[in-house]
Amino acid sequence: MSSRLFQELIHQMRDTMDCTIGVVDTTAAIIACSDLTKIGTTNDFVSLDLSDSHDIFVRDGYTYKPFGSHIKPDYAVFVEGTDDTAAKYANILSITLSSIKQYYDEKYDRNNFIKNVVLDNVLPEDIVVKARELHFNSDVSRVVFLIRILSANDVSAYDVIQNLFPDKTKDFVFNITESDIVLVKEIKNNVESKDLEKLARSVSDTLSSEFYTRVSVGIGTAVVGVKDLARSFKEAQTALEVGKVFDTDKVIVSYDNLGIARLIYHLPTTLCETFLQEVFKKGSIDSLDHETLFTIQKFFENNLNVSETSRKLFVHRNTLVYRLEKIKKLTGLDLREFDHAIIFKIALMVKKYLSANPTKF
């Protein structure tokens, strides 16, 4: 495709420059030229110079100017002649062709398009049109993973993730910050949340065990087509932020499994403070010591079952009952009653949320 773009411009400029002009690739093969008979021929001596830098150089009566978006040049223009005019023509051509190539890549590159959709940089009415131009299947399910680097070494996590998902027609990987990498993964319809978490876990484990890079992964909900990828990305962001508050030990956090934590996270702090004051009118939650809070946690984990909780805590059943009575006396809430237990559970989560110092009002 690049050769066709270049050939069109070379054809338009050949009469203006009145000399042989063209473009070679990294192997020094001529891919566009005002002299059509030269297209496809190669000069091996030129290829050695292309690998050095973007500086202009002269070979066999032609002036070459490498260009491209990478550290090593992707292409070089050549102009017949070795004088200052040839050098000027070569510089003009390299700038023009480089700009055209960049514009084309931005316009038609699928990865760049997906990135702009995810970051909500494309108007909704343009997404469908552009997706059709780039031949995206509108019936395919996709999901966004947000991979946040917590600690790393010299290995590029971005390169590792790209290698894990090499099919560039289905899966898209790109950076949005130095520490945040987005993976847009094509998935089967009706895939379960546990399967997405398993995939995220494999990415995390690979980075951790083989490359000593620690990450956390937020998972959005699956969407069909391209238009709703921005929503899936925002959900993956929310999953990481909510997980940082309520599930500090979790490496993989799925938006689908946030439960009531998601609701609490979106509440104004003033409303949360009012809720705590109303729930604990009789006594502050801060009056509960560490042992009591640990007992409450285990009681919830064992579904309010006194016998099972006492067994897990290695205490007598009567000891646990005594502790629950103490909690009732301090707070006015009997955790053995389901309604009271729900209120207390939510209150603990609200307290944890406020302790994270959210900036919302």
DOBA-782814 format. One record per residue (C-alpha): residue number from 1; residue in three letters; y negated, z negated, x. Coordinates in nm, 3 decimals. Layout:
{NUM,ALA,{Y,Z,X}}
...
This chain:
{1,MET,{0.000,0.000,0.000}}
{2,SER,{-0.241,-0.080,0.289}}
{3,SER,{-0.182,0.262,0.444}}
{4,ARG,{-0.284,0.433,0.121}}
{5,LEU,{-0.600,0.223,0.098}}
{6,PHE,{-0.689,0.300,0.458}}
{7,GLN,{-0.612,0.671,0.424}}
{8,GLU,{-0.848,0.704,0.127}}
{9,LEU,{-1.139,0.561,0.326}}
{10,ILE,{-1.055,0.754,0.643}}
{11,HIS,{-1.048,1.074,0.437}}
{12,GLN,{-1.392,0.998,0.293}}
{13,MET,{-1.547,0.921,0.634}}
{14,ARG,{-1.394,1.195,0.850}}
{15,ASP,{-1.676,1.447,0.791}}
{16,THR,{-1.948,1.185,0.847}}
{17,MET,{-1.813,1.079,1.186}}
{18,ASP,{-1.712,1.430,1.295}}
{19,CYS,{-1.425,1.308,1.516}}
{20,THR,{-1.064,1.196,1.481}}
{21,ILE,{-1.039,0.848,1.331}}
{22,GLY,{-0.747,0.644,1.203}}
{23,VAL,{-0.556,0.316,1.180}}
{24,VAL,{-0.251,0.185,1.366}}
{25,ASP,{-0.032,-0.112,1.275}}
{26,THR,{0.104,-0.383,1.507}}
{27,THR,{0.367,-0.144,1.644}}
{28,ALA,{0.091,0.109,1.727}}
{29,ALA,{0.228,0.350,1.467}}
{30,ILE,{-0.047,0.556,1.308}}
{31,ILE,{-0.048,0.475,0.934}}
{32,ALA,{-0.373,0.657,0.842}}
{33,CYS,{-0.563,0.932,1.020}}
{34,SER,{-0.818,1.208,0.961}}
{35,ASP,{-0.570,1.437,1.141}}
{36,LEU,{-0.271,1.424,0.907}}
{37,THR,{-0.035,1.561,1.174}}
{38,LYS,{-0.072,1.237,1.373}}
{39,ILE,{0.044,1.005,1.093}}
{40,GLY,{0.376,0.844,1.186}}
{41,THR,{0.342,0.891,1.562}}
{42,THR,{0.335,0.592,1.797}}
{43,ASN,{0.175,0.498,2.128}}
{44,ASP,{0.376,0.214,2.287}}
{45,PHE,{0.102,0.137,2.540}}
{46,VAL,{-0.143,0.061,2.260}}
{47,SER,{0.095,-0.190,2.096}}
{48,LEU,{0.076,-0.411,2.406}}
{49,ASP,{-0.303,-0.434,2.376}}
{50,LEU,{-0.286,-0.511,2.002}}
{51,SER,{-0.094,-0.832,2.065}}
{52,ASP,{-0.364,-0.975,2.293}}
{53,SER,{-0.681,-1.027,2.086}}
{54,HIS,{-0.932,-0.878,1.844}}
{55,ASP,{-1.144,-0.735,2.128}}
{56,ILE,{-1.229,-0.366,2.148}}
{57,PHE,{-1.045,-0.156,2.412}}
{58,VAL,{-1.010,0.205,2.527}}
{59,ARG,{-0.687,0.404,2.575}}
{60,ASP,{-0.619,0.776,2.635}}
{61,GLY,{-0.966,0.890,2.530}}
{62,TYR,{-0.977,0.675,2.211}}
{63,THR,{-1.163,0.352,2.134}}
{64,TYR,{-0.959,0.087,1.949}}
{65,LYS,{-1.086,-0.214,1.752}}
{66,PRO,{-0.816,-0.456,1.623}}
{67,PHE,{-0.874,-0.637,1.292}}
{68,GLY,{-0.690,-0.858,1.042}}
{69,SER,{-0.688,-1.201,0.877}}
{70,HIS,{-0.441,-1.366,1.117}}
{71,ILE,{-0.471,-1.506,1.470}}
{72,LYS,{-0.304,-1.191,1.601}}
{73,PRO,{-0.449,-0.867,1.461}}
{74,ASP,{-0.263,-0.690,1.182}}
{75,TYR,{-0.411,-0.346,1.247}}
{76,ALA,{-0.653,-0.156,1.471}}
{77,VAL,{-0.888,0.133,1.397}}
{78,PHE,{-0.922,0.408,1.654}}
{79,VAL,{-1.205,0.654,1.710}}
{80,GLU,{-1.195,0.961,1.931}}
{81,GLY,{-1.424,0.905,2.230}}
{82,THR,{-1.501,0.630,2.477}}
{83,ASP,{-1.882,0.605,2.460}}
{84,ASP,{-2.108,0.358,2.279}}
{85,THR,{-2.111,0.573,1.965}}
{86,ALA,{-1.732,0.558,1.942}}
{87,ALA,{-1.744,0.180,1.989}}
{88,LYS,{-2.005,0.151,1.713}}
{89,TYR,{-1.795,0.366,1.477}}
{90,ALA,{-1.487,0.156,1.558}}
{91,ASN,{-1.670,-0.169,1.478}}
{92,ILE,{-1.804,-0.030,1.149}}
{93,LEU,{-1.461,0.094,1.046}}
{94,SER,{-1.288,-0.234,1.132}}
{95,ILE,{-1.536,-0.436,0.928}}
{96,THR,{-1.511,-0.198,0.632}}
{97,LEU,{-1.133,-0.173,0.632}}
{98,SER,{-1.091,-0.548,0.679}}
{99,SER,{-1.316,-0.617,0.379}}
{100,ILE,{-1.128,-0.365,0.163}}
{101,LYS,{-0.793,-0.517,0.260}}
{102,GLN,{-0.916,-0.870,0.183}}
{103,TYR,{-1.052,-0.761,-0.155}}
{104,TYR,{-0.726,-0.586,-0.241}}
{105,ASP,{-0.517,-0.888,-0.142}}
{106,GLU,{-0.731,-1.122,-0.350}}
{107,LYS,{-0.719,-0.888,-0.648}}
{108,TYR,{-0.349,-0.806,-0.643}}
{109,ASP,{-0.181,-1.085,-0.449}}
{110,ARG,{0.049,-1.277,-0.685}}
{111,ASN,{0.036,-1.601,-0.488}}
{112,ASN,{-0.345,-1.603,-0.487}}
{113,PHE,{-0.349,-1.532,-0.861}}
{114,ILE,{-0.111,-1.820,-0.935}}
{115,LYS,{-0.323,-2.051,-0.718}}
{116,ASN,{-0.638,-1.961,-0.913}}
{117,VAL,{-0.458,-2.011,-1.244}}
{118,VAL,{-0.327,-2.353,-1.137}}
{119,LEU,{-0.674,-2.460,-1.022}}
{120,ASP,{-0.821,-2.336,-1.352}}
{121,ASN,{-1.035,-2.072,-1.179}}
{122,VAL,{-0.937,-1.788,-1.413}}
{123,LEU,{-1.070,-1.743,-1.765}}
{124,PRO,{-0.794,-1.781,-2.029}}
{125,GLU,{-0.855,-1.431,-2.166}}
{126,ASP,{-0.821,-1.283,-1.815}}
{127,ILE,{-0.493,-1.458,-1.734}}
{128,VAL,{-0.282,-1.254,-1.974}}
{129,VAL,{-0.435,-0.926,-1.857}}
{130,LYS,{-0.396,-1.005,-1.488}}
{131,ALA,{-0.042,-1.139,-1.535}}
{132,ARG,{0.052,-0.810,-1.699}}
{133,GLU,{-0.102,-0.613,-1.409}}
{134,LEU,{0.100,-0.815,-1.160}}
{135,HIS,{0.419,-0.781,-1.370}}
{136,PHE,{0.472,-1.150,-1.441}}
{137,ASN,{0.745,-1.219,-1.694}}
{138,SER,{0.576,-1.401,-1.983}}
{139,ASP,{0.907,-1.539,-2.113}}
{140,VAL,{1.003,-1.726,-1.795}}
{141,SER,{0.969,-2.105,-1.771}}
{142,ARG,{0.787,-2.252,-1.473}}
{143,VAL,{0.690,-2.601,-1.360}}
{144,VAL,{0.437,-2.733,-1.110}}
{145,PHE,{0.532,-2.980,-0.836}}
{146,LEU,{0.251,-3.155,-0.649}}
{147,ILE,{0.375,-3.266,-0.308}}
{148,ARG,{0.146,-3.521,-0.144}}
{149,ILE,{0.191,-3.591,0.228}}
{150,LEU,{0.177,-3.964,0.299}}
{151,SER,{0.263,-3.952,0.669}}
{152,ALA,{0.358,-3.662,0.894}}
{153,ASN,{0.414,-3.541,1.248}}
{154,ASP,{0.330,-3.206,1.407}}
{155,VAL,{0.567,-3.011,1.180}}
{156,SER,{0.395,-2.814,0.903}}
{157,ALA,{0.524,-2.943,0.569}}
{158,TYR,{0.381,-2.628,0.410}}
{159,ASP,{0.600,-2.404,0.628}}
{160,VAL,{0.906,-2.618,0.558}}
{161,ILE,{0.856,-2.598,0.181}}
{162,GLN,{0.797,-2.223,0.200}}
{163,ASN,{1.127,-2.184,0.382}}
{164,LEU,{1.303,-2.397,0.119}}
{165,PHE,{1.181,-2.156,-0.152}}
{166,PRO,{1.182,-1.811,0.014}}
{167,ASP,{1.182,-1.598,-0.304}}
{168,LYS,{0.813,-1.506,-0.320}}
{169,THR,{0.861,-1.316,-0.647}}
{170,LYS,{0.969,-1.629,-0.834}}
{171,ASP,{0.838,-1.934,-0.647}}
{172,PHE,{0.487,-1.988,-0.512}}
{173,VAL,{0.374,-2.237,-0.247}}
{174,PHE,{0.014,-2.303,-0.142}}
{175,ASN,{-0.213,-2.574,-0.004}}
{176,ILE,{-0.500,-2.716,-0.209}}
{177,THR,{-0.601,-2.986,0.043}}
{178,GLU,{-0.480,-3.096,0.385}}
{179,SER,{-0.241,-3.343,0.223}}
{180,ASP,{-0.158,-3.175,-0.111}}
{181,ILE,{0.085,-2.883,-0.143}}
{182,VAL,{0.163,-2.713,-0.474}}
{183,LEU,{0.499,-2.559,-0.559}}
{184,VAL,{0.517,-2.344,-0.873}}
{185,LYS,{0.889,-2.309,-0.943}}
{186,GLU,{1.058,-2.070,-1.181}}
{187,ILE,{1.324,-2.259,-1.375}}
{188,LYS,{1.582,-2.200,-1.644}}
{189,ASN,{1.477,-2.250,-2.004}}
{190,ASN,{1.541,-2.599,-2.146}}
{191,VAL,{1.594,-2.750,-1.801}}
{192,GLU,{1.621,-3.130,-1.812}}
{193,SER,{1.376,-3.366,-1.647}}
{194,LYS,{1.651,-3.521,-1.434}}
{195,ASP,{1.726,-3.179,-1.280}}
{196,LEU,{1.361,-3.134,-1.184}}
{197,GLU,{1.360,-3.480,-1.029}}
{198,LYS,{1.677,-3.394,-0.838}}
{199,LEU,{1.506,-3.084,-0.696}}
{200,ALA,{1.198,-3.285,-0.601}}
{201,ARG,{1.422,-3.544,-0.438}}
{202,SER,{1.589,-3.276,-0.224}}
{203,VAL,{1.248,-3.158,-0.100}}
{204,SER,{1.143,-3.515,-0.020}}
{205,ASP,{1.472,-3.596,0.153}}
{206,THR,{1.461,-3.279,0.363}}
{207,LEU,{1.107,-3.350,0.483}}
{208,SER,{1.192,-3.714,0.551}}
{209,SER,{1.531,-3.685,0.720}}
{210,GLU,{1.481,-3.365,0.919}}
{211,PHE,{1.108,-3.356,0.990}}
{212,TYR,{1.003,-3.724,0.964}}
{213,THR,{0.743,-3.640,0.701}}
{214,ARG,{0.703,-3.885,0.412}}
{215,VAL,{0.584,-3.743,0.080}}
{216,SER,{0.554,-3.832,-0.286}}
{217,VAL,{0.610,-3.570,-0.555}}
{218,GLY,{0.449,-3.544,-0.897}}
{219,ILE,{0.618,-3.324,-1.156}}
{220,GLY,{0.439,-3.162,-1.451}}
{221,THR,{0.607,-3.044,-1.769}}
{222,ALA,{0.776,-2.705,-1.792}}
{223,VAL,{0.564,-2.428,-1.942}}
{224,VAL,{0.650,-2.076,-2.054}}
{225,GLY,{0.454,-1.794,-1.897}}
{226,VAL,{0.153,-1.836,-1.670}}
{227,LYS,{-0.135,-1.947,-1.893}}
{228,ASP,{-0.040,-2.316,-1.913}}
{229,LEU,{0.030,-2.369,-1.542}}
{230,ALA,{-0.307,-2.542,-1.503}}
{231,ARG,{-0.194,-2.802,-1.756}}
{232,SER,{0.136,-2.855,-1.574}}
{233,PHE,{-0.060,-2.904,-1.250}}
{234,LYS,{-0.293,-3.162,-1.409}}
{235,GLU,{0.015,-3.343,-1.541}}
{236,ALA,{0.165,-3.350,-1.191}}
{237,GLN,{-0.163,-3.497,-1.063}}
{238,THR,{-0.159,-3.759,-1.338}}
{239,ALA,{0.203,-3.843,-1.257}}
{240,LEU,{0.113,-3.924,-0.896}}
{241,GLU,{-0.194,-4.126,-0.993}}
{242,VAL,{-0.012,-4.325,-1.262}}
{243,GLY,{0.288,-4.373,-1.034}}
{244,LYS,{0.058,-4.511,-0.765}}
{245,VAL,{-0.050,-4.784,-1.009}}
{246,PHE,{0.267,-4.869,-1.203}}
{247,ASP,{0.558,-4.745,-0.989}}
{248,THR,{0.444,-4.805,-0.634}}
{249,ASP,{0.799,-4.784,-0.496}}
{250,LYS,{0.878,-4.448,-0.657}}
{251,VAL,{0.868,-4.133,-0.445}}
{252,ILE,{0.936,-3.894,-0.735}}
{253,VAL,{0.725,-3.934,-1.049}}
{254,SER,{0.770,-3.712,-1.353}}
{255,TYR,{0.500,-3.680,-1.619}}
{256,ASP,{0.770,-3.672,-1.888}}
{257,ASN,{0.894,-4.017,-1.786}}
{258,LEU,{0.563,-4.203,-1.754}}
{259,GLY,{0.603,-4.354,-2.099}}
{260,ILE,{0.342,-4.605,-2.207}}
{261,ALA,{0.195,-4.616,-1.855}}
{262,ARG,{0.039,-4.277,-1.924}}
{263,LEU,{-0.138,-4.415,-2.232}}
{264,ILE,{-0.267,-4.722,-2.050}}
{265,TYR,{-0.395,-4.512,-1.759}}
{266,HIS,{-0.625,-4.319,-1.993}}
{267,LEU,{-0.772,-4.630,-2.158}}
{268,PRO,{-1.126,-4.750,-2.075}}
{269,THR,{-1.126,-5.063,-1.859}}
{270,THR,{-1.348,-5.248,-2.105}}
{271,LEU,{-1.089,-5.197,-2.380}}
{272,CYS,{-0.814,-5.319,-2.148}}
{273,GLU,{-1.007,-5.635,-2.061}}
{274,THR,{-1.069,-5.704,-2.431}}
{275,PHE,{-0.698,-5.658,-2.503}}
{276,LEU,{-0.599,-5.914,-2.238}}
{277,GLN,{-0.851,-6.164,-2.369}}
{278,GLU,{-0.715,-6.128,-2.723}}
{279,VAL,{-0.349,-6.150,-2.621}}
{280,PHE,{-0.392,-6.455,-2.398}}
{281,LYS,{-0.631,-6.661,-2.608}}
{282,LYS,{-0.422,-6.970,-2.552}}
{283,GLY,{-0.387,-6.935,-2.177}}
{284,SER,{-0.461,-6.686,-1.902}}
{285,ILE,{-0.191,-6.461,-1.762}}
{286,ASP,{-0.316,-6.572,-1.420}}
{287,SER,{-0.177,-6.920,-1.493}}
{288,LEU,{0.179,-6.785,-1.453}}
{289,ASP,{0.322,-6.845,-1.106}}
{290,HIS,{0.527,-6.596,-0.903}}
{291,GLU,{0.863,-6.746,-1.004}}
{292,THR,{0.774,-6.727,-1.372}}
{293,LEU,{0.660,-6.364,-1.345}}
{294,PHE,{0.982,-6.276,-1.162}}
{295,THR,{1.182,-6.441,-1.441}}
{296,ILE,{0.990,-6.238,-1.700}}
{297,GLN,{1.056,-5.917,-1.508}}
{298,LYS,{1.432,-5.982,-1.496}}
{299,PHE,{1.434,-6.079,-1.863}}
{300,PHE,{1.282,-5.741,-1.952}}
{301,GLU,{1.518,-5.555,-1.718}}
{302,ASN,{1.814,-5.711,-1.899}}
{303,ASN,{1.690,-5.617,-2.247}}
{304,LEU,{1.586,-5.972,-2.347}}
{305,ASN,{1.944,-6.092,-2.306}}
{306,VAL,{1.935,-6.463,-2.210}}
{307,SER,{2.294,-6.487,-2.089}}
{308,GLU,{2.280,-6.171,-1.875}}
{309,THR,{1.941,-6.263,-1.727}}
{310,SER,{2.054,-6.614,-1.631}}
{311,ARG,{2.361,-6.464,-1.463}}
{312,LYS,{2.148,-6.219,-1.264}}
{313,LEU,{1.908,-6.496,-1.164}}
{314,PHE,{2.197,-6.729,-1.070}}
{315,VAL,{2.056,-7.005,-1.292}}
{316,HIS,{2.202,-7.201,-1.585}}
{317,ARG,{2.132,-7.060,-1.929}}
{318,ASN,{1.945,-7.375,-2.027}}
{319,THR,{1.722,-7.338,-1.720}}
{320,LEU,{1.618,-6.991,-1.833}}
{321,VAL,{1.558,-7.115,-2.188}}
{322,TYR,{1.336,-7.391,-2.044}}
{323,ARG,{1.134,-7.131,-1.849}}
{324,LEU,{1.092,-6.916,-2.159}}
{325,GLU,{0.972,-7.221,-2.356}}
{326,LYS,{0.724,-7.293,-2.077}}
{327,ILE,{0.592,-6.934,-2.102}}
{328,LYS,{0.559,-6.973,-2.479}}
{329,LYS,{0.365,-7.295,-2.434}}
{330,LEU,{0.128,-7.139,-2.180}}
{331,THR,{0.066,-6.806,-2.353}}
{332,GLY,{0.166,-6.850,-2.714}}
{333,LEU,{0.418,-6.564,-2.682}}
{334,ASP,{0.792,-6.614,-2.729}}
{335,LEU,{0.961,-6.344,-2.520}}
{336,ARG,{1.284,-6.385,-2.717}}
{337,GLU,{1.105,-6.225,-3.013}}
{338,PHE,{1.091,-5.846,-2.980}}
{339,ASP,{0.731,-5.806,-3.102}}
{340,HIS,{0.606,-6.074,-2.865}}
{341,ALA,{0.802,-5.921,-2.579}}
{342,ILE,{0.644,-5.578,-2.638}}
{343,ILE,{0.294,-5.729,-2.638}}
{344,PHE,{0.365,-5.922,-2.321}}
{345,LYS,{0.514,-5.617,-2.146}}
{346,ILE,{0.209,-5.405,-2.227}}
{347,ALA,{-0.021,-5.688,-2.120}}
{348,LEU,{0.149,-5.706,-1.779}}
{349,MET,{0.103,-5.330,-1.735}}
{350,VAL,{-0.262,-5.349,-1.839}}
{351,LYS,{-0.316,-5.631,-1.589}}
{352,LYS,{-0.155,-5.420,-1.316}}
{353,TYR,{-0.375,-5.126,-1.414}}
{354,LEU,{-0.693,-5.334,-1.392}}
{355,SER,{-0.581,-5.478,-1.057}}
{356,ALA,{-0.573,-5.121,-0.921}}
{357,ASN,{-0.953,-5.113,-0.967}}
{358,PRO,{-0.982,-4.797,-1.179}}
{359,THR,{-1.329,-4.640,-1.187}}
{360,LYS,{-1.326,-4.550,-1.559}}
{361,PHE,{-1.544,-4.727,-1.812}}
